[in-house]
Amino acid sequence: MDIHTFYAIVGFLLAAYAVIGNDSVQTLGTFIASNIKVFKWYWLWLAASAVLAFTMIYGWHINDGDISWGRLDKIPPVEIQWYHAAAPAVLVLLTRIGIPVSTTFLVLSVFASTVVLEKMLVKSVVGYGLAAVTAYIVWMVLAHFINEKFNTVKKEHRPYWRTFQWVSTGFLWYSWLSHDMANIAVFLPRQVPFELLIMSVTVLSMWLAFIFWNQGGKIQKIVLEKTGSRFMRSATIIDLVYAALLIYFKEMNNIPMSTTWVFVGLLTGRELAIATAHRADYHFGYVFPLVGKDFLKMMVGLAVSVALVLAVHYIFNPDAMG
């Protein structure tokens, strides 16, 4: 094994943990929060792992061995260096202290040219804004029919909502994986052999088991702080809106983007809408510190990402600029 293969293996393992531990909570956080008291964690894990395996194997099949779903078309393969593997290591560290960092920025940016990085940033900013506006409109409309500050679903209706939630979560998990798998696949060959595909599915499933066992980890707090996120109905609606946004951006172009920014934007718009609709008992004085804290954490993550990228492009590998 040469040193570059070693860096690729380390980078893959760290990126796999970082993507599952940091980003997957955006997708599975509400699912965990609203089901963990009803089902054992391993049943939730088995369901999520089945969708994971299907998405990876199906993507590998229809994309001629490319598990990134075409998200790496603008990022040509390179010989993996130590600083490529260092990027997900920084991400793991930030994840452990509960900062919602964009995996796309932190991992893919050290592989991308500055031109592609700029396009990724622009698309992510648009994603944050569009998600916030869309969520605000959706939840302002919903406020006329339901109050998400309370779990008002009738007992006899709860089995239907739980089934609907599992289906919507599976759809969202599939949509999200087809976006963010590029953050892991960048350490692998662009055409992945079948044996390596099975190994990748196994590694990701193992990390996923740890996340479910740990009930989402520290990043899960961002989900639990939001109004009604533990309720089945609220979780289902969040999942459906988020999935629709991801599909829209997936069809827009194949430039990678930060799904973290889209998710935080969605939660921001939703929280502002709930506060607007229920001004009598829900004050903006509570909302703005909450969403402001999430935004600040996002900016800290972006600052770390940009610093790392600039170090790669200007210090470690000046030839990477373009």
C-alpha positions as CSV (number, residue, x, y, z in Angstrom):
1,M,0.0,0.0,0.0
2,D,1.5,3.4,-1.0
3,I,1.1,6.5,1.1
4,H,-1.6,8.0,-1.2
5,T,-3.8,4.9,-0.8
6,F,-3.4,5.1,2.9
7,Y,-4.5,8.8,2.9
8,A,-7.5,7.8,0.7
9,I,-8.6,5.1,3.2
10,V,-8.2,7.4,6.2
11,G,-10.0,10.2,4.4
12,F,-12.8,7.8,3.3
13,L,-13.4,6.5,6.9
14,L,-13.3,10.0,8.4
15,A,-15.6,11.4,5.7
16,A,-18.0,8.5,6.1
17,Y,-18.3,9.2,9.9
18,A,-18.5,12.9,9.4
19,V,-21.2,12.7,6.7
20,I,-23.3,10.3,8.8
21,G,-22.6,11.9,12.1
22,N,-23.0,15.6,11.0
23,D,-25.1,15.7,7.9
24,S,-27.4,12.7,8.3
25,V,-29.0,14.2,11.4
26,Q,-30.6,16.8,9.1
27,T,-32.4,14.0,7.4
28,L,-32.9,11.5,10.2
29,G,-33.0,13.8,13.2
30,T,-36.8,14.3,13.3
31,F,-37.2,10.6,12.5
32,I,-35.1,9.7,15.6
33,A,-36.7,12.3,17.8
34,S,-40.3,11.2,17.1
35,N,-39.7,7.4,17.1
36,I,-37.0,6.7,19.6
37,K,-39.5,6.3,22.5
38,V,-41.7,3.9,20.4
39,F,-39.1,1.7,18.7
40,K,-35.8,0.3,19.7
41,W,-32.9,2.1,18.0
42,Y,-31.9,-1.0,16.0
43,W,-35.2,-1.2,14.2
44,L,-34.8,2.5,13.1
45,W,-31.3,1.7,12.1
46,L,-32.3,-1.3,10.0
47,A,-34.8,0.8,8.1
48,A,-32.3,3.6,7.4
49,S,-29.6,1.1,6.4
50,A,-32.0,-0.6,3.9
51,V,-32.6,2.7,2.2
52,L,-28.8,3.5,2.3
53,A,-27.9,0.2,0.7
54,F,-30.6,0.6,-2.0
55,T,-29.5,4.2,-2.8
56,M,-25.8,3.3,-3.1
57,I,-26.3,0.1,-5.1
58,Y,-29.0,1.7,-7.4
59,G,-26.8,4.8,-8.0
60,W,-23.8,2.6,-8.7
61,H,-25.9,0.5,-11.2
62,I,-27.4,3.4,-13.2
63,N,-24.3,5.6,-13.2
64,D,-21.8,3.1,-14.4
65,G,-20.1,2.5,-11.1
66,D,-20.2,6.2,-10.0
67,I,-21.8,6.3,-6.5
68,S,-21.7,10.2,-6.4
69,W,-24.6,10.4,-8.8
70,G,-22.6,12.7,-11.1
71,R,-21.9,15.3,-8.4
72,L,-18.2,15.0,-9.0
73,D,-18.3,15.7,-12.7
74,K,-16.7,19.2,-12.1
75,I,-14.1,17.8,-9.7
76,P,-11.6,15.6,-11.5
77,P,-9.9,12.7,-9.6
78,V,-6.6,13.6,-8.0
79,E,-3.9,11.8,-6.1
80,I,-5.0,11.9,-2.4
81,Q,-2.6,13.9,-0.2
82,W,-2.5,14.3,3.6
83,Y,-4.4,17.6,3.5
84,H,-7.3,15.9,1.7
85,A,-7.6,13.4,4.6
86,A,-7.2,16.3,7.1
87,A,-10.4,18.0,5.9
88,P,-12.9,15.3,7.2
89,A,-10.7,15.1,10.4
90,V,-11.4,18.7,11.1
91,L,-15.1,18.1,10.3
92,V,-15.2,15.2,12.8
93,L,-13.8,17.5,15.5
94,L,-16.3,20.2,14.8
95,T,-19.1,17.6,14.8
96,R,-18.1,16.4,18.2
97,I,-18.6,19.9,19.7
98,G,-22.0,20.3,18.0
99,I,-21.2,22.8,15.2
100,P,-23.4,22.2,12.0
101,V,-20.6,22.4,9.5
102,S,-21.2,22.0,5.8
103,T,-19.5,18.8,4.8
104,T,-19.6,19.8,1.2
105,F,-17.6,22.9,1.8
106,L,-15.1,21.3,4.2
107,V,-14.5,18.1,2.3
108,L,-15.1,18.8,-1.4
109,S,-13.6,22.3,-1.4
110,V,-10.1,21.0,-0.9
111,F,-10.5,18.9,-4.1
112,A,-12.2,21.7,-6.1
113,S,-10.9,24.6,-8.0
114,T,-11.6,28.1,-6.6
115,V,-14.1,28.5,-9.5
116,V,-16.1,25.5,-8.6
117,L,-15.9,26.5,-4.9
118,E,-17.4,29.9,-5.8
119,K,-20.3,28.1,-7.6
120,M,-20.8,25.8,-4.6
121,L,-21.0,28.8,-2.3
122,V,-23.5,30.7,-4.5
123,K,-25.8,27.7,-4.9
124,S,-25.7,27.0,-1.1
125,V,-26.6,30.7,-0.3
126,V,-29.5,30.5,-2.7
127,G,-30.5,27.2,-1.1
128,Y,-30.5,28.8,2.4
129,G,-32.6,31.7,1.2
130,L,-35.1,29.7,-0.9
131,A,-35.5,27.1,1.9
132,A,-36.2,29.9,4.5
133,V,-38.8,31.7,2.2
134,T,-40.4,28.4,1.1
135,A,-40.7,27.2,4.7
136,Y,-42.1,30.5,5.9
137,I,-44.8,30.4,3.3
138,V,-45.7,26.8,3.8
139,W,-45.9,27.0,7.6
140,M,-47.9,30.3,7.5
141,V,-50.5,28.4,5.4
142,L,-50.4,25.4,7.7
143,A,-50.9,27.7,10.7
144,H,-54.5,28.2,9.6
145,F,-55.1,24.4,10.0
146,I,-52.8,23.1,12.7
147,N,-50.8,24.3,15.7
148,E,-47.4,22.7,15.7
149,K,-46.7,23.9,19.2
150,F,-48.8,21.0,20.4
151,N,-49.2,17.4,19.4
152,T,-52.8,17.6,18.5
153,V,-53.0,14.4,16.3
154,K,-55.9,12.2,17.5
155,K,-54.9,8.9,18.9
156,E,-56.7,6.9,16.3
157,H,-54.9,8.8,13.5
158,R,-51.4,8.3,14.9
159,P,-50.7,5.0,13.2
160,Y,-51.4,6.6,9.8
161,W,-49.2,9.5,10.5
162,R,-46.4,7.2,11.7
163,T,-46.6,5.2,8.5
164,F,-46.6,8.4,6.4
165,Q,-43.6,9.6,8.4
166,W,-41.6,6.5,7.7
167,V,-42.4,6.7,4.0
168,S,-41.5,10.4,3.8
169,T,-38.3,9.9,5.8
170,G,-37.2,7.1,3.4
171,F,-37.9,9.3,0.4
172,L,-35.9,12.2,2.0
173,W,-33.1,9.9,3.0
174,Y,-32.8,8.7,-0.5
175,S,-32.9,12.2,-1.9
176,W,-30.3,13.4,0.5
177,L,-27.9,10.5,0.0
178,S,-27.9,11.1,-3.8
179,H,-26.7,14.7,-3.0
180,D,-24.2,14.1,-0.2
181,M,-22.7,10.7,-1.2
182,A,-20.2,12.8,-3.3
183,N,-18.6,13.9,-0.1
184,I,-17.5,10.3,0.6
185,A,-17.1,9.1,-3.0
186,V,-14.5,11.8,-3.6
187,F,-11.9,9.6,-1.8
188,L,-12.8,6.6,-4.0
189,P,-12.3,5.8,-7.7
190,R,-14.8,7.4,-9.9
191,Q,-15.9,3.9,-11.1
192,V,-16.2,1.9,-7.9
193,P,-15.6,-1.9,-8.1
194,F,-18.4,-4.0,-6.8
195,E,-16.3,-5.3,-3.8
196,L,-15.5,-1.7,-2.8
197,L,-19.2,-0.8,-3.1
198,I,-20.2,-3.5,-0.6
199,M,-17.4,-2.5,1.7
200,S,-18.6,1.2,1.5
201,V,-22.2,0.2,2.3
202,T,-21.0,-1.8,5.3
203,V,-18.8,1.0,6.7
204,L,-21.6,3.6,6.3
205,S,-24.1,1.2,7.9
206,M,-21.8,0.7,10.9
207,W,-21.4,4.5,11.4
208,L,-25.2,4.8,11.0
209,A,-25.7,2.2,13.8
210,F,-23.6,4.3,16.1
211,I,-25.6,7.5,15.3
212,F,-28.9,5.7,16.1
213,W,-27.5,4.1,19.2
214,N,-26.4,7.6,20.3
215,Q,-29.8,9.1,19.4
216,G,-28.2,11.6,16.9
217,G,-25.4,12.9,19.0
218,K,-24.8,16.6,19.7
219,I,-26.0,17.9,16.3
220,Q,-29.4,16.4,17.2
221,K,-29.8,19.3,19.6
222,I,-30.4,21.7,16.7
223,V,-33.4,19.6,15.7
224,L,-34.8,19.1,19.3
225,E,-34.7,22.9,20.0
226,K,-37.2,23.6,17.3
227,T,-40.9,23.7,17.9
228,G,-42.7,20.4,17.7
229,S,-39.8,18.6,16.0
230,R,-40.5,15.5,18.2
231,F,-44.1,15.2,16.9
232,M,-44.8,12.8,14.1
233,R,-46.9,15.1,12.0
234,S,-44.4,18.0,12.3
235,A,-41.5,15.7,11.5
236,T,-43.4,14.3,8.4
237,I,-44.1,17.8,7.0
238,I,-40.5,18.9,7.6
239,D,-39.2,15.8,5.8
240,L,-41.5,16.4,2.8
241,V,-40.6,20.0,2.3
242,Y,-36.9,19.3,2.7
243,A,-37.1,16.5,0.2
244,A,-38.9,18.7,-2.3
245,L,-36.2,21.3,-2.0
246,L,-33.3,18.8,-2.4
247,I,-35.0,17.4,-5.5
248,Y,-35.3,20.9,-7.0
249,F,-31.6,21.7,-6.5
250,K,-30.6,18.2,-7.7
251,E,-32.4,18.8,-11.0
252,M,-31.0,22.4,-11.3
253,N,-27.4,21.3,-12.0
254,N,-24.7,18.9,-10.8
255,I,-22.8,21.5,-8.8
256,P,-22.5,20.2,-5.2
257,M,-24.1,22.3,-2.5
258,S,-24.4,22.5,1.2
259,T,-27.5,20.5,2.3
260,T,-26.8,21.8,5.8
261,W,-27.5,25.3,4.7
262,V,-30.8,24.2,3.1
263,F,-31.8,22.4,6.2
264,V,-31.0,25.3,8.6
265,G,-32.7,27.7,6.2
266,L,-35.8,25.5,6.3
267,L,-35.9,25.4,10.1
268,T,-35.3,29.1,10.3
269,G,-38.3,29.9,8.0
270,R,-40.5,27.4,9.8
271,E,-39.7,28.8,13.2
272,L,-40.3,32.4,12.1
273,A,-43.6,31.4,10.5
274,I,-44.8,29.7,13.8
275,A,-43.8,32.8,15.8
276,T,-45.6,35.0,13.3
277,A,-48.8,32.9,13.4
278,H,-48.8,32.5,17.2
279,R,-47.6,36.0,18.3
280,A,-49.8,35.9,21.4
281,D,-47.9,33.0,23.1
282,Y,-44.7,32.7,21.1
283,H,-42.4,35.8,21.0
284,F,-39.8,36.7,18.5
285,G,-37.5,37.4,21.4
286,Y,-37.2,33.6,21.7
287,V,-36.9,32.9,17.9
288,F,-34.1,35.3,16.9
289,P,-31.5,34.0,19.4
290,L,-32.4,30.5,18.4
291,V,-32.0,30.9,14.6
292,G,-29.2,33.4,15.1
293,K,-27.2,30.8,17.0
294,D,-27.7,28.3,14.2
295,F,-26.6,30.9,11.6
296,L,-23.5,31.8,13.7
297,K,-22.5,28.2,14.0
298,M,-22.9,27.9,10.2
299,M,-20.6,30.9,9.7
300,V,-18.0,29.4,12.0
301,G,-18.1,26.2,10.0
302,L,-17.8,28.2,6.7
303,A,-14.9,30.2,8.1
304,V,-13.0,27.0,9.0
305,S,-13.8,25.6,5.6
306,V,-12.6,28.7,3.7
307,A,-9.4,28.8,5.9
308,L,-8.6,25.2,5.1
309,V,-9.3,25.6,1.4
310,L,-7.1,28.7,1.2
311,A,-4.3,26.9,2.9
312,V,-4.6,24.1,0.4
313,H,-4.8,26.3,-2.6
314,Y,-2.2,28.9,-1.6
315,I,0.2,27.0,0.7
316,F,0.1,23.2,0.3
317,N,-0.8,23.0,-3.4
318,P,-0.7,26.3,-5.3
319,D,-1.2,24.4,-8.6
320,A,-4.8,23.6,-7.5
321,M,-6.0,27.1,-8.1
322,G,-8.2,27.5,-11.2
